[in-house]
C-alpha cells in the first residue's frame, strides 16, 4: 500500500479537525472572563459544550475537568478507526496513556483508604469508571480491602505483573512512587515497540515528536524534585524516562546538579523560544514551574508545526493530532483553574 493510500484520508480528516481547534487567542478571551461561571459558559457551542453542561448541573470544577478528559480520551480513541496495521497499533499505544492514568488515580484512592487510612470517598466521583480496554475494574481496585484483593483485581491484565512486583515496596515505603513509575515506563516502552514496528520514515518522525515530549516530562520532573522535594540524587536520575530526543541523561544530570536548574534549562532554550525573560523575572517557585511548563510546551508545539509543514503522508499527523488535542484540553483546564483561583488574566497568558 502506498503512503498516500495509507495516510491520505486520515491526513485530510485530522487536518480538518486541527483547523477547528480553539486558538490561543480564544483561550485568552476565556481568561478575561469575570468569573469561573462566565469562563465555563464560553465552552458552549464548542466540542467541549458537555463540560459546560456538567458545570451548570453541578458547579463542580473537578467534574468539569473529568468531562474534558473524557472528551479528549474518546477523541484520541476514535483516531484508530482511520488506520490499520502498525500505524493503528501506535494509535492504540498512544491511547493507553489514558488507561494508565485511570489506573494510577484508582490506585491512589486505594492507597489512601487501605495503606494511609485516609477518607477518600469524595475523590471517587471524579474517577473514570468507564470499562477499560485491559479489563480491570476501577470499582474493584478502589474497594479492594488488602493487597491480595488488589492483585486479584489486576490479574489477567497487562498491569498485574507490575503490581505484584512493586506492591511489597508500596507497603514498605508507604508510597506509590515506584509503582506509578513502573506503570509510566511500561507505557513508554509500549510506545517504543509500536514505533519500531513502523517503516523507517514513520519511525523517525514518531521518535522525534515523542522524544521531545519525553524530554519535557523529564525536565519538569527534575526541576520539580529539585525545587520542592528532598529525594536522593540516584533515585531522581534513576526515575527518568528513556527515549528523549534532545536532552540525554548526561545533560539532565548536569541540570539537576546545578544550583539553578530552571536557569540552566532557560540558557539552553532562550535563544529559540519565548518566555525566558518572564521566567527569569519570576520569584515565586510555583509560578516559575508553571512558566517553565508553558515554555517547554512551546518547544513541543514548534516541533509539531514543523512536522505538519513537511511531507503530509506519514504517521506524524497522527502523533501531532494527539499531542495538539492534549494541549488544547490542557489550556482550557489551565484557564478554568486560573479563573477559579483568581489569577489575573495577564498572568494566565504566560501559562499557556
ABEGO torsion letter per residue (X at the ends): XBAAAAAAAAAAAAAAAAAABBBAAAAAAAAABABAAAAAAAABGBAAAAAAAAAAAAGBAAAAAAAAAAAAAAAAAAAAAABBEAAAAAAAAAAAAAAAAAAAAAAAAAAAAAAAGBBAAAAAAABBABBBAAGBBAAAAAABABAAAAAAAABGBAAAAAAAAAAAAAAAAGBAAAAAAAAAAAAAAAAAAAAAABBAAAAAAAAAAAAAAAAAAAAAAAAAAAAABBBBAAAAAAABBBGBAABBAAAAAAAAABABAAAAAAAAAAAABBGAAAAAABABAAAAAAAAAAAAAAAAAAAAAAAAABBABBAAAAAAAAAAAAAAAAAAAAAAAAAAAGBBAAAAAAAX
